[in-house]
Amino acid sequence: MSSAAYRASATEFTAVSLPLWREVFFGLEWVSLRISPVFYGFGVPRGDGAPVIVVPGFLGSDSYLSEMYNWLKRINYRPYYSGIGRNAECPELLAERLAATIDQAWSDTHRKVKLIGHSLGGTIARVAASRRPTKVNRVITLASPIHDVRVHGFVLAAAGVVRQSVMERHRKKEGVEAQCYTGRCTCEFAREARAELPASIKRTAIYSKSDGVIDWRVCLDEDESRNIEVEGTHVGLAFNAEVYRQIARLLANGR
């Protein structure tokens, strides 16, 4: 079954059986990154000072992407943290916060922005980019759901807890729907998350078939040439030397 057909077959958030236990090995990826020449800027193309925003995944904050942030600085980019806070909030609100960071990076540099999003952060990056098509020229997603969500049951349960918290905080807030954090949500974010990015924005999806959190098949772009497979865990893609190597190549390609 093609990736397009696979995605079209699901409309709900779905719990699936995945090897979540593999995620304990993300520490090995972190160690391997720290001893890799790539981490220190050797053997990868240098940047040209362009602005790059890193976006954290579900339940995470900008702090766990500090290695990537500092690495981007080492290879001569101007990195920015997303500024979205903890990724445990209504995605519509998070996308608006990220759009504000895009505006700031654009204002600071007068150059188009590149986005790197891990997990749900990649989905948020795609939506924010679609809202700022004249200010963004590339989105790189790392194990990010595109159109559908098929995850380990533990993650789906955690999403349910976040949903309850969102509803309690924003019960009367305009723009936060009762179906937030479900596949039935019809807010602007949900609609844009299911849509394709504008053609002017380059996009690449990096994924791992060893992912223990999300079904790797929902992380694929419909255009197979835009997909890059690596070995690693879901969490570990944020600390993976091969991922960093691919990011450096993609950022330098087609400046």
C-alpha positions in Angstrom: 0.0 0.0 0.0 1.4 3.4 -0.9 2.0 6.0 1.8 -0.8 8.2 0.4 -3.3 5.4 0.4 -2.2 4.4 3.9 -2.8 7.9 5.3 -6.1 8.2 3.5 -7.4 5.1 5.3 -7.4 6.7 8.8 -9.2 9.7 10.3 -8.8 9.1 14.0 -5.9 9.1 16.4 -5.1 5.4 16.7 -3.2 3.3 19.2 -1.0 0.7 17.6 1.4 -1.9 18.9 5.0 -0.6 18.7 8.3 -1.6 20.3 8.3 1.2 22.9 11.1 -0.6 24.8 13.5 0.4 22.0 13.3 4.0 23.1 15.6 3.2 26.1 18.5 3.1 23.6 18.2 6.8 22.8 21.0 7.4 25.2 23.4 5.5 22.9 22.5 7.9 20.1 23.3 10.8 22.4 26.7 9.3 23.3 27.5 8.5 19.6 26.6 12.0 18.6 29.0 13.5 21.2 31.9 11.4 19.9 31.1 12.0 16.2 33.1 14.5 14.1 29.8 15.7 12.7 28.9 17.1 16.1 31.9 19.3 16.0 31.3 20.5 12.5 33.7 18.3 10.7 32.8 16.6 7.4 29.6 18.6 6.9 28.9 21.7 4.7 29.1 25.0 6.5 26.2 27.3 6.8 25.8 30.9 5.5 24.3 32.5 8.6 20.7 31.7 7.7 18.1 31.6 10.5 17.0 28.1 11.6 14.3 27.4 14.2 14.3 24.2 16.2 10.9 23.0 17.4 10.4 20.4 20.2 8.1 17.4 20.2 5.2 16.3 22.3 5.6 17.1 26.1 9.1 18.5 25.4 10.4 22.1 25.6 13.2 23.9 23.7 15.8 22.9 26.3 16.2 19.3 25.1 17.2 20.6 21.6 20.1 22.6 23.0 22.6 20.2 21.4 21.1 20.8 18.0 20.8 24.6 18.7 24.5 24.8 19.6 25.6 22.6 16.8 23.8 24.8 14.3 25.7 27.8 15.7 29.0 25.8 15.3 28.3 25.2 11.6 27.5 28.8 11.0 23.8 29.2 11.1 21.8 31.6 13.3 19.7 29.3 15.4 16.5 30.2 17.3 14.5 28.3 19.9 10.9 27.9 19.0 9.5 30.0 21.9 6.4 27.8 22.1 6.9 26.8 25.7 6.2 23.2 26.6 4.6 21.2 23.8 1.6 20.2 25.9 -0.9 22.8 24.8 -3.5 23.4 22.1 -1.6 23.0 18.8 -3.4 26.0 17.4 -1.9 28.2 20.1 1.5 26.6 19.7 1.5 27.2 15.9 0.7 30.9 16.5 3.6 31.2 19.0 5.9 29.6 16.5 4.7 31.9 13.7 5.6 34.8 16.0 9.2 33.4 16.3 9.3 33.1 12.5 8.4 36.8 12.3 11.1 37.7 14.8 13.8 35.6 12.9 12.7 37.2 9.6 12.8 40.7 11.2 16.3 40.1 12.7 17.9 38.7 9.5 15.8 39.8 6.6 16.2 36.2 5.3 13.9 33.3 4.8 13.7 30.9 7.8 14.4 27.2 7.9 12.5 25.0 10.4 13.5 21.7 12.0 10.7 20.0 14.0 11.0 16.8 16.1 7.9 14.6 16.4 4.8 16.8 16.9 7.1 19.8 16.6 7.4 18.9 13.0 3.7 19.0 12.5 3.5 22.4 14.2 6.4 23.6 12.0 4.5 22.6 8.9 1.4 24.5 9.9 3.4 27.6 11.0 5.3 27.5 7.7 2.1 27.4 5.7 1.0 30.5 7.5 4.2 32.3 6.7 5.0 31.1 3.1 6.9 34.2 2.2 9.2 34.0 5.3 10.0 30.2 5.3 11.9 28.3 2.6 12.4 24.8 4.2 10.9 22.5 6.7 12.6 19.4 8.0 10.6 17.0 10.1 12.0 14.3 12.3 9.6 11.4 13.0 6.6 13.7 12.6 3.1 12.7 11.9 1.9 13.9 8.5 -1.9 13.9 8.1 -2.6 10.9 10.5 -1.6 9.9 14.0 -0.8 6.3 14.8 1.1 6.0 18.1 1.8 3.7 21.0 -1.1 3.4 23.4 0.9 5.0 26.2 1.5 8.1 24.1 -2.2 8.2 23.1 -3.1 8.1 26.8 -0.7 10.9 27.6 -2.4 12.9 24.8 -5.7 12.3 26.6 -4.3 13.8 29.8 -3.0 16.8 27.9 -6.4 17.3 26.3 -8.1 17.4 29.7 -5.6 20.0 30.8 -6.2 22.1 27.7 -9.9 22.0 28.2 -9.7 23.0 31.8 -7.4 26.0 31.0 -9.2 27.2 27.9 -12.8 26.0 28.5 -14.2 29.4 27.4 -11.4 30.5 25.1 -12.4 31.2 21.5 -10.5 29.0 19.0 -10.0 26.1 21.4 -12.5 23.4 20.3 -14.0 20.7 22.5 -12.4 18.1 20.2 -8.9 19.5 20.6 -6.2 16.7 20.6 -8.5 14.3 18.8 -8.8 13.3 15.1 -12.2 14.9 15.1 -10.9 18.4 15.7 -11.9 20.8 12.9 -10.0 23.9 14.0 -7.7 25.8 11.6 -4.6 23.9 12.8 -6.2 20.5 12.2 -7.3 21.5 8.6 -3.8 22.9 7.8 -2.0 19.9 9.3 -3.8 17.7 6.8 -2.9 20.0 3.8 0.2 20.1 1.7 2.8 22.8 2.2 2.9 25.6 -0.4 5.1 24.5 -3.3 7.6 27.3 -2.6 8.6 25.6 0.7 11.1 22.8 0.5 10.3 19.9 2.7 12.0 16.7 3.9 10.7 14.0 6.2 13.4 12.0 8.2 12.1 8.8 9.8 13.2 5.5 11.4 11.6 2.1 11.0 12.8 1.4 14.5 10.6 4.1 15.9 8.9 2.8 19.1 6.5 5.8 19.6 4.9 6.5 16.2 4.2 4.3 13.2 6.9 5.4 10.8 4.5 5.1 7.8 2.6 8.1 8.9 5.8 10.1 9.0 6.3 9.8 5.2 5.8 12.6 2.6 3.7 11.5 -0.3 6.6 12.3 -2.6 9.0 9.5 -1.8 12.0 11.5 -3.0 11.5 13.8 0.0 11.8 10.9 2.6 15.1 9.9 4.3 15.3 6.8 6.4 17.9 6.6 9.2 18.6 4.1 12.0 17.5 5.2 15.4 14.8 5.6 18.0 12.0 8.2 18.0 13.4 10.2 20.9 17.0 9.7 19.7 16.4 11.3 16.3 17.0 14.6 18.1 20.5 13.3 19.1 21.4 11.2 16.1 24.7 11.8 14.2 23.3 10.6 10.9 20.3 12.9 11.3 22.7 15.8 11.9 24.7 14.9 8.8 21.5 14.9 6.7 20.3 18.2 8.2 23.6 19.9 7.4 23.3 18.6 3.8 19.7 19.7 3.4 20.2 23.2 4.9 23.1 23.8 2.6 21.2 22.5 -0.5 19.4 25.1 -2.5 20.1 28.1 -0.3 
